[in-house]
């Protein structure tokens, strides 16, 4: 099994009706709008350039593209089939191709960021590091920082464990408690000290951990590029 939970049997899952939506966890309209609104509430302007890390089949993208200037949304994802399905089924079918060139989406491994010459004002990684060990966050922060303007914000979600939680314990997340997370396997939770470790020495400042009413209990961490 791949470390990435979407990789196994991906082709068959995408080929199912609305499969490109289901394979990334559903909640399509709710979560796309929730991500867009969080960015708008925290200063997203139409002129900003935004990078969606782990953009998948563009659940956030289809909501963000209409509120930024044409060509200002970019996305990277490990899985090219998700990018292609999302672009075809959501962007082209939704009449948004004129606002999002296909070249603004790229398959990327290990958080490599293409798009030469573009400096980003905001970046977003929603439910990426809930599926990856903490050192992947450190790599992402390292590679993202040179591509961000000073003062730019990286919005990133996590399952946050209380400091009192034992390192070998799992935990369930509100509101319904249907998600169980672990410190050692997917889905991962992290401690606030883990996040501080990942950012140490990389010219990022942690600007708070916010509750943004995620339906499965993920918290939003704001990193500011310094």
Backbone as a chain_set.jsonl record, in Angstrom:
{"seq": "XXXXXXXXXXXXXXXXXXXXXXXXXXXXXXXXXXXXXXXXXXXXXXXXXXXXXXXXXXXXXXXXXXXXXXXXXXXXXXXXXXXXXXXXXXXXXXXXXXXXXXXXXXXXXXXXXXXXXXXXXXXXXXXXXXXXXXXXXXXXXXXXXXXXXXXXXXXXXXXXXXXXXXXXXXXXXXXXXXXXXXXXXXXXXXXXXXXXXXXXXXXXXXXXXXXXXXXXXXXXXXXXXX", "coords": {"N": [[0.846, -1.203, 0.0], [0.488, 2.222, -0.775], [2.026, 5.144, 0.742], [0.503, 7.369, 0.326], [-2.913, 7.778, 0.729], [-4.74, 7.846, -1.34], [-3.783, 6.571, -3.514], [-3.986, 3.802, -4.093], [-5.761, 1.659, -6.235], [-6.632, 3.824, -7.696], [-7.419, 4.616, -10.32], [-9.779, 3.149, -10.883], [-11.444, 4.094, -8.88], [-11.694, 6.818, -9.448], [-12.998, 6.618, -11.861], [-15.574, 5.904, -11.241], [-18.993, 7.135, -10.906], [-18.91, 10.559, -10.176], [-16.498, 10.104, -9.017], [-14.051, 11.463, -8.771], [-14.626, 13.334, -6.905], [-15.459, 11.856, -4.66], [-13.174, 10.386, -3.978], [-11.428, 12.036, -2.647], [-12.557, 12.413, -0.226], [-15.109, 13.437, -0.2], [-17.718, 15.759, 0.82], [-17.839, 17.954, -0.879], [-18.939, 20.556, -1.838], [-19.24, 21.852, 0.632], [-16.632, 21.828, 1.832], [-15.028, 23.008, -0.121], [-16.09, 25.621, -0.241], [-15.685, 26.348, 2.426], [-12.893, 26.463, 2.67], [-12.283, 28.523, 0.812], [-13.681, 30.659, 2.036], [-12.326, 30.904, 4.469], [-9.828, 31.79, 3.625], [-10.569, 34.252, 2.449], [-11.569, 35.545, 4.719], [-9.219, 35.979, 6.015], [-7.747, 37.758, 4.573], [-7.369, 37.322, 1.771], [-6.949, 38.649, -1.425], [-8.19, 39.693, -4.653], [-5.996, 40.118, -6.34], [-3.989, 38.531, -5.357], [-1.572, 35.872, -5.555], [-1.987, 32.45, -5.298], [-1.073, 29.302, -3.938], [-2.106, 26.024, -4.002], [-1.469, 23.343, -2.19], [-1.331, 19.917, -2.595], [-3.674, 19.831, -4.058], [-5.375, 18.09, -5.333], [-8.357, 16.991, -6.835], [-9.344, 19.511, -7.126], [-11.196, 20.593, -5.277], [-11.043, 22.773, -3.479], [-10.025, 24.533, -5.352], [-12.0, 25.006, -7.348], [-13.699, 26.664, -6.014], [-12.087, 28.815, -5.28], [-10.902, 29.86, -7.599], [-12.817, 31.576, -8.984], [-12.689, 33.913, -7.408], [-10.222, 35.096, -7.422], [-7.906, 36.874, -9.535], [-7.775, 36.043, -13.056], [-5.65, 33.299, -13.759], [-4.248, 33.377, -11.361], [-4.464, 31.387, -9.473], [-2.786, 28.477, -8.457], [-1.846, 25.013, -8.463], [-0.534, 22.047, -6.937], [-0.053, 18.513, -6.949], [0.471, 15.146, -5.91], [-0.678, 13.236, -7.525], [-1.354, 12.824, -10.76], [-3.704, 11.842, -12.161], [-5.832, 12.76, -10.524], [-5.591, 15.557, -10.759], [-6.107, 15.849, -13.501], [-8.717, 14.82, -13.768], [-10.144, 16.566, -12.093], [-9.712, 19.023, -13.38], [-10.931, 18.602, -15.854], [-13.598, 17.816, -15.176], [-14.521, 19.724, -13.39], [-13.378, 22.344, -13.737], [-13.218, 22.868, -16.579], [-15.798, 21.907, -17.325], [-17.286, 23.578, -15.72], [-17.021, 26.043, -16.87], [-14.735, 27.537, -16.295], [-12.235, 27.493, -17.419], [-11.013, 29.605, -18.732], [-10.133, 31.163, -16.661], [-8.374, 29.607, -15.289], [-5.564, 28.379, -16.42], [-4.487, 25.248, -17.761], [-1.811, 24.737, -17.411], [-1.24, 25.817, -14.949], [-1.49, 23.874, -13.091], [0.197, 21.183, -11.638], [1.748, 18.0, -11.539], [3.536, 16.851, -8.786], [6.229, 15.763, -6.801], [7.41, 15.29, -3.486], [7.014, 17.892, -2.68], [8.085, 19.653, -4.509], [8.116, 22.71, -6.253], [7.01, 23.975, -9.178], [6.441, 26.346, -11.766], [8.001, 28.671, -12.611], [9.247, 31.846, -11.717], [7.007, 32.777, -10.376], [5.832, 34.284, -7.47], [4.327, 33.64, -4.403], [1.505, 34.826, -2.564], [-0.207, 33.658, -0.768], [-0.558, 30.357, 0.549], [-1.924, 27.061, 0.682], [-2.703, 24.102, 2.421], [-4.768, 21.703, 2.776], [-5.854, 19.106, 4.745], [-3.605, 17.569, 4.095], [-1.3, 17.022, 5.667], [-2.457, 15.534, 7.603], [-2.261, 13.045, 6.658], [0.38, 12.363, 6.473], [3.711, 11.788, 7.774], [5.394, 13.879, 10.233], [7.87, 14.95, 9.357], [7.512, 15.401, 6.69], [6.121, 17.783, 6.654], [8.122, 19.557, 7.454], [9.856, 19.407, 5.234], [8.138, 20.453, 3.274], [7.723, 23.103, 4.248], [10.338, 24.042, 4.019], [10.779, 23.983, 1.241], [8.744, 25.598, 0.316], [9.114, 28.18, 1.398], [11.079, 29.869, -0.066], [9.532, 30.571, -2.235], [7.536, 32.202, -1.427], [6.216, 35.454, -0.751], [7.633, 37.824, 1.552], [5.927, 38.021, 4.579], [3.771, 36.684, 3.599], [1.171, 34.166, 3.898], [0.81, 30.83, 4.979], [-1.602, 28.468, 5.077], [-2.571, 25.716, 6.9], [-3.74, 22.491, 7.666], [-4.338, 20.347, 10.517], [-4.78, 17.44, 12.604], [-4.88, 18.065, 15.913], [-3.226, 17.086, 18.787], [-3.769, 17.019, 22.325], [-1.4, 18.23, 24.751], [-1.262, 16.474, 26.847], [-1.802, 13.984, 25.876], [-0.798, 10.646, 25.571], [2.06, 9.377, 23.828], [1.692, 6.97, 22.577], [-0.978, 6.707, 22.242], [-4.202, 6.724, 20.678], [-6.658, 9.036, 19.319], [-9.974, 10.414, 19.199], [-11.959, 12.555, 17.128], [-13.935, 15.498, 17.334], [-16.818, 16.683, 15.43], [-18.412, 14.359, 15.639], [-16.831, 12.255, 16.297], [-16.053, 10.279, 14.545], [-13.648, 10.004, 13.281], [-10.591, 8.543, 13.913], [-7.403, 9.207, 15.052], [-3.776, 8.902, 14.954], [-0.463, 8.871, 16.358], [1.491, 7.665, 14.902], [0.676, 6.53, 12.509], [-1.344, 6.815, 9.521], [-4.683, 8.021, 9.781], [-2.823, 10.863, 10.833], [-2.215, 12.472, 13.973], [-0.797, 15.43, 15.471], [1.365, 17.055, 17.835], [1.56, 20.34, 19.303], [4.202, 21.014, 19.725], [5.49, 19.472, 17.806], [4.831, 20.803, 15.453], [6.107, 23.243, 15.863], [8.748, 22.318, 15.888], [8.984, 21.506, 13.19], [8.966, 23.931, 11.851], [11.199, 25.223, 12.751], [14.009, 27.279, 12.32], [13.504, 27.875, 9.655], [12.555, 30.254, 8.64], [9.865, 30.829, 9.137], [7.044, 31.954, 10.937], [4.865, 30.886, 13.452], [1.582, 31.692, 13.529], [-0.594, 31.215, 15.219], [-3.098, 28.739, 16.061], [-6.071, 27.773, 14.809], [-9.557, 27.233, 15.302], [-11.63, 26.302, 12.798], [-14.098, 25.348, 12.321], [-14.098, 22.847, 11.068], [-15.589, 19.976, 9.65], [-14.668, 17.498, 10.492], [-13.012, 17.949, 12.549], [-10.429, 19.027, 12.164], [-7.782, 21.372, 12.764], [-6.699, 24.706, 11.925], [-3.584, 25.877, 11.128], [-1.734, 28.844, 10.999], [0.972, 29.909, 9.216], [3.418, 32.391, 8.957], [5.445, 33.915, 6.561], [8.685, 34.972, 7.174]], "CA": [[0.0, 0.0, 0.0], [1.201, 3.482, -0.847], [1.871, 6.067, 1.857], [-0.621, 8.229, -0.016], [-4.104, 6.936, 0.845], [-5.563, 7.914, -2.541], [-3.069, 5.98, -4.638], [-4.371, 2.421, -4.379], [-6.979, 1.515, -7.037], [-7.081, 5.184, -7.97], [-8.109, 4.731, -11.597], [-11.143, 2.635, -10.777], [-12.216, 4.946, -7.984], [-12.013, 8.052, -10.163], [-13.91, 6.307, -12.967], [-16.946, 5.782, -10.736], [-19.721, 8.409, -10.963], [-18.432, 11.55, -9.208], [-15.391, 9.49, -8.302], [-12.995, 12.432, -8.465], [-15.037, 14.002, -5.668], [-15.521, 10.906, -3.54], [-11.876, 9.83, -3.621], [-10.725, 12.936, -1.727], [-13.258, 12.477, 1.051], [-16.454, 14.006, -0.285], [-17.974, 17.09, 1.382], [-17.277, 18.781, -1.952], [-19.365, 21.952, -1.788], [-18.99, 22.396, 1.961], [-15.222, 22.06, 2.119], [-14.502, 23.995, -1.054], [-16.516, 26.945, 0.219], [-15.086, 26.634, 3.734], [-11.511, 26.891, 2.438], [-12.334, 29.85, 0.194], [-14.121, 31.665, 2.993], [-11.26, 31.127, 5.45], [-8.823, 32.649, 2.995], [-11.133, 35.597, 2.328], [-11.651, 36.122, 6.059], [-7.87, 36.296, 6.477], [-7.047, 38.735, 3.745], [-7.187, 37.023, 0.352], [-7.365, 39.684, -2.355], [-8.231, 39.192, -6.029], [-4.682, 40.217, -6.987], [-3.031, 37.604, -4.754], [-1.231, 34.583, -6.157], [-2.175, 31.427, -4.272], [-0.646, 27.943, -4.264], [-2.857, 24.989, -3.3], [-0.589, 22.179, -2.078], [-2.218, 18.776, -2.454], [-4.961, 20.366, -4.538], [-6.213, 16.967, -5.741], [-9.285, 17.21, -7.944], [-9.707, 20.932, -7.155], [-12.331, 20.917, -4.423], [-10.857, 24.173, -3.11], [-9.744, 25.331, -6.534], [-13.198, 25.43, -8.063], [-14.287, 27.751, -5.231], [-11.157, 29.94, -5.176], [-10.612, 30.421, -8.926], [-13.656, 32.721, -9.349], [-12.527, 35.103, -6.568], [-8.925, 35.718, -7.701], [-7.757, 37.258, -10.933], [-7.447, 34.906, -13.927], [-4.275, 32.84, -13.751], [-3.583, 33.583, -10.075], [-4.53, 30.161, -8.669], [-1.893, 27.4, -8.881], [-1.999, 23.831, -7.622], [0.327, 20.881, -7.128], [-0.527, 17.297, -6.308], [1.252, 13.958, -6.228], [-1.39, 12.312, -8.41], [-1.805, 13.444, -12.006], [-5.102, 11.538, -12.51], [-6.739, 13.639, -9.796], [-5.524, 16.868, -11.396], [-6.759, 15.799, -14.811], [-10.16, 14.652, -13.579], [-10.689, 17.797, -11.542], [-9.708, 20.082, -14.394], [-11.932, 18.276, -16.871], [-14.963, 17.692, -14.675], [-14.936, 20.876, -12.593], [-12.951, 23.629, -14.295], [-13.714, 22.988, -17.955], [-17.252, 21.742, -17.321], [-17.885, 24.706, -15.032], [-16.781, 27.278, -17.597], [-13.689, 28.302, -15.626], [-10.928, 27.268, -18.049], [-10.424, 30.892, -19.049], [-9.57, 31.73, -15.437], [-7.352, 28.695, -14.767], [-4.848, 27.614, -17.444], [-4.089, 23.899, -17.331], [-0.414, 24.782, -17.004], [-1.122, 26.237, -13.553], [-1.609, 22.678, -12.265], [1.348, 20.328, -11.93], [2.085, 16.843, -10.727], [4.752, 17.185, -8.056], [6.638, 14.883, -5.713], [8.268, 15.829, -2.432], [6.723, 19.313, -2.534], [8.763, 20.503, -5.488], [7.191, 23.736, -6.744], [7.427, 24.512, -10.474], [5.887, 27.692, -12.0], [9.136, 29.594, -12.507], [8.983, 33.275, -11.726], [5.815, 33.138, -9.609], [5.956, 34.412, -6.024], [2.981, 33.458, -3.875], [1.065, 35.603, -1.411], [-0.825, 32.7, 0.138], [-0.513, 28.939, 0.2], [-2.931, 26.289, 1.406], [-2.574, 22.64, 2.412], [-5.901, 21.221, 3.578], [-5.871, 17.656, 4.912], [-2.411, 16.947, 3.514], [-0.417, 16.494, 6.708], [-3.173, 14.519, 8.367], [-1.963, 11.755, 6.032], [1.82, 12.243, 6.283], [4.521, 12.005, 8.974], [5.702, 15.278, 10.485], [9.027, 15.431, 8.604], [7.053, 15.906, 5.401], [5.812, 19.192, 6.851], [9.389, 20.302, 7.452], [10.29, 19.498, 3.841], [7.237, 21.379, 2.597], [8.048, 24.462, 4.671], [11.649, 24.373, 3.459], [10.678, 24.228, -0.191], [7.78, 26.655, 0.044], [9.5, 29.518, 1.855], [11.674, 30.737, -1.086], [8.543, 30.935, -3.244], [6.537, 33.062, -0.781], [6.638, 36.811, -0.402], [7.756, 38.088, 2.985], [4.634, 38.375, 5.132], [2.741, 35.808, 3.072], [0.612, 33.217, 4.862], [0.574, 29.437, 4.624], [-2.691, 27.909, 5.873], [-2.271, 24.289, 6.887], [-4.596, 21.843, 8.653], [-3.83, 19.208, 11.278], [-5.415, 16.956, 13.82], [-4.005, 18.507, 17.008], [-3.335, 16.308, 20.023], [-3.43, 17.764, 23.542], [-0.073, 17.908, 25.278], [-1.373, 15.391, 27.823], [-2.048, 12.701, 25.218], [0.369, 9.774, 25.49], [2.575, 9.234, 22.466], [1.229, 5.715, 21.989], [-2.44, 6.686, 22.318], [-4.977, 7.306, 19.592], [-7.69, 9.943, 19.805], [-11.101, 10.645, 18.296], [-12.117, 13.98, 16.889], [-15.303, 15.98, 17.22], [-17.969, 16.669, 16.333], [-19.068, 13.059, 15.811], [-15.865, 11.282, 16.76], [-15.926, 9.158, 13.616], [-12.261, 9.913, 12.843], [-9.608, 8.193, 14.93], [-6.062, 9.526, 14.568], [-2.664, 8.227, 15.615], [0.815, 9.562, 16.248], [2.465, 6.873, 14.159], [0.172, 6.079, 11.222], [-2.427, 7.564, 8.91], [-4.519, 9.474, 9.827], [-1.903, 11.316, 11.864], [-2.32, 13.704, 14.737], [0.487, 15.99, 15.879], [1.373, 17.936, 18.993], [2.001, 21.676, 18.912], [5.663, 21.003, 19.688], [5.912, 18.914, 16.528], [4.706, 21.856, 14.451], [7.189, 24.185, 16.129], [9.973, 21.671, 15.407], [9.015, 21.501, 11.731], [9.207, 25.289, 11.352], [12.402, 25.797, 13.369], [15.125, 27.64, 11.462], [13.115, 27.913, 8.235], [11.987, 31.571, 8.327], [8.419, 30.854, 9.3], [6.497, 32.231, 12.261], [3.542, 30.303, 13.664], [0.687, 32.79, 13.911], [-1.807, 30.723, 15.848], [-3.824, 27.53, 15.678], [-7.447, 28.256, 14.837], [-10.705, 26.372, 15.036], [-12.359, 26.876, 11.658], [-15.335, 24.567, 12.206], [-13.939, 21.727, 10.143], [-16.575, 18.963, 10.053], [-14.028, 16.323, 11.086], [-12.215, 18.361, 13.706], [-9.087, 19.521, 11.885], [-7.492, 22.75, 13.121], [-5.944, 25.442, 10.918], [-2.397, 26.591, 11.587], [-1.271, 29.926, 10.117], [2.408, 30.188, 9.191], [3.745, 33.638, 8.283], [6.807, 33.934, 6.014], [9.446, 36.081, 7.764]], "C": [[0.878, 1.248, 0.0], [1.027, 4.276, 0.435], [0.712, 7.011, 1.599], [-1.903, 7.41, -0.05], [-4.954, 6.918, -0.401], [-4.983, 7.1, -3.686], [-3.615, 4.623, -5.047], [-5.718, 2.376, -5.092], [-7.534, 2.865, -7.474], [-7.893, 5.278, -9.248], [-9.551, 4.28, -11.517], [-12.01, 3.534, -9.906], [-12.605, 6.25, -8.668], [-13.053, 7.798, -11.247], [-15.36, 6.138, -12.513], [-17.661, 7.13, -10.855], [-19.309, 9.336, -9.815], [-17.236, 11.036, -8.41], [-14.294, 10.463, -7.929], [-13.337, 13.243, -7.219], [-14.969, 13.059, -4.474], [-14.14, 10.498, -3.054], [-11.098, 10.744, -2.676], [-11.504, 13.18, -0.44], [-14.623, 13.115, 1.019], [-16.535, 15.405, 0.292], [-17.567, 18.183, 0.397], [-17.649, 20.248, -1.798], [-19.024, 22.587, -0.448], [-17.524, 22.752, 2.158], [-14.583, 23.026, 1.139], [-14.832, 25.403, -0.599], [-15.858, 27.311, 1.541], [-13.642, 27.101, 3.572], [-11.46, 28.282, 1.827], [-12.672, 30.922, 1.218], [-13.061, 31.937, 4.056], [-10.18, 32.03, 4.867], [-9.329, 34.086, 2.873], [-11.196, 36.292, 3.687], [-10.28, 36.555, 6.585], [-7.051, 36.989, 5.397], [-6.832, 38.414, 2.295], [-7.771, 38.143, -0.505], [-7.383, 39.114, -3.767], [-6.867, 39.186, -6.708], [-3.666, 39.231, -6.449], [-2.798, 36.382, -5.63], [-1.277, 33.537, -5.045], [-1.759, 30.064, -4.798], [-1.407, 26.97, -3.38], [-2.028, 23.709, -3.336], [-1.436, 20.96, -1.752], [-3.614, 19.127, -2.928], [-5.897, 19.286, -5.053], [-7.076, 17.28, -6.941], [-9.97, 18.57, -7.857], [-10.994, 21.252, -6.388], [-12.237, 22.36, -3.925], [-10.714, 25.044, -4.352], [-10.983, 25.857, -7.215], [-13.925, 26.552, -7.31], [-13.402, 28.991, -5.216], [-10.948, 30.628, -6.519], [-11.52, 31.608, -9.263], [-13.392, 33.991, -8.546], [-11.145, 35.732, -6.682], [-8.845, 36.032, -9.191], [-7.385, 36.035, -11.78], [-5.957, 34.583, -13.903], [-3.563, 32.954, -12.428], [-3.681, 32.388, -9.133], [-3.609, 29.119, -9.307], [-2.1, 26.21, -7.947], [-0.981, 22.761, -7.956], [-0.284, 19.703, -6.395], [0.355, 16.142, -6.753], [0.639, 13.167, -7.371], [-1.966, 13.036, -9.625], [-3.242, 13.083, -12.372], [-6.118, 12.393, -11.758], [-6.763, 15.036, -10.404], [-6.313, 16.875, -12.694], [-8.274, 15.681, -14.667], [-10.794, 15.926, -13.05], [-10.746, 18.904, -12.568], [-10.803, 19.841, -15.425], [-13.352, 18.392, -16.334], [-15.447, 18.929, -13.914], [-14.596, 22.206, -13.262], [-13.494, 23.814, -15.706], [-15.236, 22.915, -17.976], [-17.961, 22.913, -16.65], [-17.632, 26.05, -15.695], [-15.687, 28.152, -17.017], [-12.323, 28.175, -16.282], [-10.241, 28.575, -18.414], [-9.789, 31.581, -17.854], [-8.452, 30.864, -14.855], [-6.713, 27.929, -15.916], [-4.423, 26.249, -16.907], [-2.645, 23.862, -16.856], [-0.191, 25.296, -15.595], [-1.269, 25.082, -12.577], [-0.487, 21.727, -12.638], [1.426, 19.157, -10.977], [3.428, 17.115, -10.068], [4.994, 16.161, -6.962], [7.51, 15.648, -4.741], [8.201, 17.344, -2.363], [7.592, 20.211, -3.412], [7.736, 21.449, -6.103], [7.71, 24.257, -8.083], [6.944, 25.969, -10.621], [6.958, 28.767, -11.811], [8.664, 31.04, -12.59], [7.781, 33.72, -10.929], [6.162, 33.174, -8.118], [4.547, 34.439, -5.439], [2.739, 34.33, -2.647], [0.453, 34.72, -0.341], [-0.573, 31.295, -0.38], [-1.443, 28.197, 1.14], [-2.595, 24.814, 1.305], [-3.64, 22.092, 3.353], [-5.92, 19.698, 3.563], [-4.78, 16.963, 4.104], [-1.606, 16.267, 4.614], [-1.162, 15.68, 7.756], [-2.892, 13.118, 7.824], [-0.467, 11.484, 5.901], [2.562, 12.447, 7.605], [5.033, 13.443, 9.039], [6.902, 15.783, 9.688], [8.65, 15.876, 7.199], [6.655, 17.379, 5.515], [7.085, 20.02, 6.814], [9.922, 20.46, 6.025], [9.441, 20.495, 3.072], [7.564, 22.824, 2.965], [9.371, 24.924, 4.075], [11.548, 24.743, 1.985], [9.717, 25.367, -0.535], [8.327, 28.037, 0.351], [10.141, 30.38, 0.763], [10.69, 31.207, -2.152], [7.45, 31.843, -2.7], [7.098, 34.465, -0.598], [6.763, 36.924, 1.113], [6.419, 38.588, 3.505], [3.492, 37.541, 4.588], [2.35, 34.737, 4.076], [0.42, 31.841, 4.231], [-0.45, 28.895, 5.605], [-2.629, 26.385, 5.76], [-3.063, 23.595, 7.992], [-3.949, 20.594, 9.261], [-4.912, 18.703, 12.227], [-4.444, 17.263, 14.96], [-4.286, 17.679, 18.256], [-3.048, 17.196, 21.225], [-2.078, 17.318, 24.075], [-0.107, 16.725, 26.231], [-1.574, 14.018, 27.178], [-0.761, 11.895, 25.123], [0.774, 9.544, 24.039], [2.117, 7.944, 21.802], [-0.29, 5.591, 22.016], [-3.05, 7.243, 21.033], [-5.983, 8.291, 20.185], [-8.785, 10.088, 18.756], [-11.421, 12.129, 18.263], [-13.577, 14.353, 16.759], [-15.562, 16.481, 15.794], [-18.533, 15.282, 16.601], [-18.116, 11.985, 16.315], [-15.643, 10.121, 15.821], [-14.505, 8.978, 13.103], [-11.376, 9.605, 14.034], [-8.227, 8.447, 14.347], [-5.007, 8.927, 15.487], [-1.402, 9.075, 15.476], [1.782, 8.895, 15.308], [1.955, 6.352, 12.813], [-1.021, 6.929, 10.793], [-3.789, 7.082, 9.434], [-3.715, 9.91, 11.052], [-2.487, 12.47, 12.671], [-0.92, 14.152, 15.126], [0.28, 16.815, 17.143], [1.897, 19.304, 18.562], [3.526, 21.772, 18.864], [6.212, 20.419, 18.404], [5.885, 19.979, 15.437], [5.814, 22.888, 14.634], [8.526, 23.614, 15.659], [10.08, 21.778, 13.901], [9.369, 22.864, 11.164], [10.536, 25.873, 11.818], [13.486, 26.06, 12.324], [14.788, 27.823, 10.001], [12.42, 29.217, 7.848], [10.469, 31.552, 8.219], [8.086, 31.193, 10.74], [5.119, 31.591, 12.359], [2.641, 31.374, 14.254], [-0.658, 32.236, 14.387], [-2.357, 29.454, 15.242], [-5.303, 27.838, 15.879], [-8.445, 27.129, 14.61], [-11.501, 27.017, 13.906], [-13.587, 26.029, 11.311], [-15.243, 23.487, 11.137], [-14.855, 20.585, 10.571], [-15.971, 17.719, 10.669], [-12.982, 16.714, 12.127], [-10.804, 18.823, 13.424], [-8.968, 20.99, 12.287], [-6.621, 23.375, 12.023], [-4.792, 26.171, 11.58], [-2.02, 27.637, 10.547], [0.235, 30.074, 10.295], [2.62, 31.476, 8.417], [5.209, 33.586, 7.826], [7.542, 35.166, 6.532], [10.817, 36.186, 7.113]], "O": [[1.889, 1.308, 0.699], [0.029, 4.124, 1.139], [0.014, 7.414, 2.53], [-1.977, 6.432, -0.794], [-5.822, 6.054, -0.527], [-5.626, 6.952, -4.725], [-3.697, 4.328, -6.239], [-6.695, 2.968, -4.633], [-8.746, 3.036, -7.609], [-8.934, 5.936, -9.278], [-10.447, 4.952, -12.028], [-13.197, 3.707, -10.185], [-13.722, 6.735, -8.489], [-13.891, 8.657, -11.523], [-16.275, 6.224, -13.332], [-17.0, 8.168, -10.899], [-19.35, 8.955, -8.646], [-16.99, 11.469, -7.285], [-13.666, 10.313, -6.881], [-12.448, 13.776, -6.556], [-14.479, 13.428, -3.407], [-13.941, 10.286, -1.858], [-10.201, 10.278, -1.974], [-11.148, 14.057, 0.346], [-15.242, 13.322, 2.062], [-15.559, 16.155, 0.266], [-17.016, 19.211, 0.791], [-16.771, 21.096, -1.643], [-18.572, 23.731, -0.397], [-17.207, 23.855, 2.602], [-13.69, 23.786, 1.514], [-13.965, 26.276, -0.573], [-15.509, 28.472, 1.753], [-13.21, 28.029, 4.255], [-10.684, 29.128, 2.27], [-12.028, 31.97, 1.265], [-12.909, 33.075, 4.499], [-9.681, 32.929, 5.544], [-8.593, 35.03, 3.162], [-10.911, 37.485, 3.793], [-10.186, 37.391, 7.484], [-5.833, 36.83, 5.316], [-6.152, 39.181, 1.613], [-8.926, 38.535, -0.338], [-6.669, 38.153, -4.053], [-6.607, 38.338, -7.561], [-2.582, 39.097, -7.018], [-3.69, 35.921, -6.343], [-0.678, 33.718, -3.985], [-2.046, 29.708, -5.94], [-1.362, 27.072, -2.154], [-1.9, 23.07, -4.38], [-2.171, 20.953, -0.764], [-4.609, 18.775, -2.295], [-7.095, 19.53, -5.198], [-6.584, 17.78, -7.953], [-11.038, 18.772, -8.435], [-11.784, 22.093, -6.818], [-13.228, 23.089, -3.945], [-11.224, 26.164, -4.394], [-11.027, 27.019, -7.619], [-14.687, 27.307, -7.915], [-13.914, 30.109, -5.147], [-10.828, 31.852, -6.573], [-11.015, 32.594, -9.8], [-13.83, 35.064, -8.961], [-10.906, 36.792, -6.104], [-9.623, 35.516, -9.993], [-6.756, 35.101, -11.282], [-5.112, 35.472, -14.012], [-2.37, 32.656, -12.357], [-3.034, 32.384, -8.086], [-3.637, 28.901, -10.518], [-2.48, 26.376, -6.788], [-0.608, 22.585, -9.116], [-0.941, 19.859, -5.366], [0.919, 16.166, -7.847], [1.357, 12.495, -8.112], [-2.949, 13.769, -9.515], [-3.962, 13.954, -12.861], [-7.168, 12.719, -12.311], [-7.829, 15.634, -10.55], [-7.09, 17.793, -12.955], [-9.024, 16.363, -15.365], [-11.865, 16.324, -13.508], [-11.724, 19.649, -12.625], [-11.514, 20.766, -15.819], [-14.212, 19.001, -16.971], [-16.652, 19.156, -13.806], [-15.443, 23.095, -13.341], [-14.156, 24.812, -15.992], [-15.891, 23.766, -18.577], [-19.111, 23.209, -16.974], [-17.989, 27.09, -15.141], [-15.692, 29.367, -17.213], [-11.341, 28.698, -15.754], [-9.013, 28.648, -18.407], [-8.983, 32.496, -18.026], [-7.672, 31.331, -14.025], [-7.265, 26.919, -16.354], [-4.048, 26.118, -15.742], [-2.289, 23.053, -16.0], [0.927, 25.225, -15.085], [-1.182, 25.28, -11.365], [-0.241, 21.486, -13.821], [1.203, 19.293, -9.775], [4.361, 17.567, -10.731], [4.061, 15.743, -6.277], [8.258, 16.546, -5.13], [9.184, 18.007, -2.034], [7.808, 21.381, -3.098], [6.622, 21.04, -6.432], [8.749, 24.917, -8.12], [7.041, 26.74, -9.666], [6.832, 29.651, -10.963], [7.815, 31.402, -13.405], [7.54, 34.921, -10.806], [6.714, 32.217, -7.576], [3.68, 35.169, -5.92], [3.624, 34.544, -1.818], [0.576, 34.999, 0.851], [-0.4, 31.073, -1.578], [-1.716, 28.649, 2.253], [-2.241, 24.326, 0.232], [-3.443, 22.026, 4.566], [-5.992, 19.078, 2.502], [-5.003, 15.91, 3.507], [-1.27, 15.088, 4.511], [-0.55, 15.186, 8.703], [-3.244, 12.121, 8.455], [-0.072, 10.492, 5.288], [2.096, 13.194, 8.465], [5.096, 14.135, 8.024], [6.942, 16.971, 9.366], [9.383, 16.644, 6.576], [6.835, 18.141, 4.564], [7.111, 21.085, 6.195], [10.388, 21.538, 5.656], [9.968, 21.296, 2.3], [7.671, 23.677, 2.084], [9.501, 26.079, 3.67], [12.165, 25.71, 1.539], [9.869, 26.022, -1.566], [8.028, 28.984, -0.376], [9.779, 31.552, 0.659], [10.985, 32.144, -2.895], [6.533, 32.215, -3.433], [8.284, 34.649, -0.327], [6.088, 36.216, 1.86], [5.835, 39.498, 2.917], [2.36, 37.665, 5.056], [3.108, 34.434, 4.997], [-0.065, 31.712, 3.107], [-0.211, 28.862, 6.812], [-2.635, 25.835, 4.658], [-3.062, 24.056, 9.133], [-3.149, 19.901, 8.633], [-5.83, 19.433, 12.599], [-3.315, 16.772, 14.966], [-5.423, 17.584, 18.718], [-2.164, 18.05, 21.153], [-1.662, 16.176, 23.876], [0.902, 16.042, 26.408], [-1.52, 12.999, 27.867], [0.256, 12.4, 24.648], [-0.068, 9.52, 23.141], [2.152, 7.84, 20.576], [-0.83, 4.5, 21.834], [-2.479, 8.123, 20.389], [-6.14, 8.37, 21.403], [-8.541, 9.905, 17.564], [-11.19, 12.859, 19.228], [-14.364, 13.626, 16.155], [-14.616, 16.682, 15.032], [-19.08, 15.041, 17.677], [-18.56, 10.91, 16.72], [-15.112, 9.087, 16.225], [-14.176, 7.928, 12.551], [-11.403, 10.312, 15.041], [-7.913, 7.956, 13.263], [-5.283, 8.51, 16.612], [-1.301, 9.902, 14.57], [2.798, 9.487, 14.945], [2.734, 5.783, 12.049], [-1.616, 7.654, 11.59], [-4.026, 5.878, 9.523], [-3.903, 9.395, 12.154], [-3.167, 13.338, 12.125], [0.024, 13.361, 15.114], [-0.838, 17.215, 17.469], [2.604, 19.408, 17.56], [4.079, 22.522, 18.059], [7.285, 20.819, 17.951], [6.788, 20.056, 14.604], [6.394, 23.354, 13.653], [9.347, 24.339, 15.096], [11.146, 22.104, 13.378], [10.002, 22.952, 10.112], [10.954, 26.92, 11.322], [13.835, 25.175, 11.543], [15.694, 27.919, 9.172], [11.756, 29.268, 6.812], [9.878, 32.17, 7.334], [8.779, 30.759, 11.66], [4.299, 31.736, 11.453], [2.902, 31.897, 15.338], [-1.719, 32.73, 14.003], [-2.117, 29.136, 14.077], [-5.735, 28.13, 16.994], [-8.206, 26.204, 13.834], [-11.986, 28.14, 14.041], [-14.045, 26.001, 10.169], [-16.196, 23.247, 10.396], [-14.895, 20.254, 11.756], [-16.684, 16.949, 11.312], [-12.163, 15.889, 12.531], [-10.031, 19.0, 14.365], [-9.924, 21.756, 12.169], [-5.91, 22.679, 11.297], [-4.994, 26.984, 12.483], [-1.991, 27.347, 9.351], [0.713, 30.335, 11.399], [2.064, 31.643, 7.331], [6.099, 33.253, 8.609], [7.07, 36.288, 6.349], [11.607, 37.059, 7.473]]}, "num_chains": 1, "name": "protein.A"}
